[in-house]
Amino acid sequence: PVAQATGAANTVVLGADGSRRGWNTDVDGLVAALTERAGLPEHPTAVVVGAGATARSAVAALARLGAELVVVHARRPEATGDLQETAARSGVRVEVRGWDLAEGDLAVDVVVSTTPSGASDGLAVLVPERPGVLLDVVYDPWPTPLAASWSTAGGTVASGLDLLLHQAVRQVALMTGQTPAVEPMRRALEAAAAAR
């Protein structure tokens, strides 16, 4: 159902009978990465930066976390039909705004930046005085200018590595039927990232 809602699957599980089921583990990964970093209110206020496939997963994750409205900043607001369908299927309202209207909108409980490396760098000067939680899906180079400014201002920051870790935890569980230990996976991921 999550893959259908987001229009994206990143994991295919093969059944013993040859059946195939698609899963979107990014939604699970986003939820886990955000809840691991900070306690969010029951109905968090939320902003998503970007409007592609990862943004659709972010909208579904924020809906799962109790957001009732997600403000989405898109470079091309006219091209957000798929994202709006994901929101409707996930039971959350979205309000799409232009990229240039982000100033003042980042003072929310959680911001998820879903853009590729460099695309959100200009937002680093728009970090609010009291930032909430930021999940920036970029992990190389790290920290991004946005993440660095957010952290300097006292906000909580999660990176794309946190997302990768937790979506992989879900993938391993789907493929093996067992719940993997998170900390050894985290250590292996951090070691691999440090070796780059």
Sequence and secondary structure as in RCSB ss.txt:
>XXXX:A:sequence
PVAQATGAANTVVLGADGSRRGWNTDVDGLVAALTERAGLPEHPTAVVVGAGATARSAVAALARLGAELVVVHAR
RPEATGDLQETAARSGVRVEVRGWDLAEGDLAVDVVVSTTPSGASDGLAVLVPERPGVLLDVVYDPWPTPLAASW
STAGGTVASGLDLLLHQAVRQVALMTGQTPAVEPMRRALEAAAAAR
>XXXX:A:secstr
 HHHHHT   EEEE TTS EEEE HHHHHHHHHHHHH    SS  EEEE  SHHHHHHHHHHHHTT SEEEEEES
 GGG HHHHHHHHHHT EEEEEEGGG TTTT SSEEEE S TTTTGGGGGG  SS  EEEE   SSSS HHHHHH
HHTT EEEEHHHHHHHHHHHHHHHHHSS   HHHHHHHHHHHHHT 
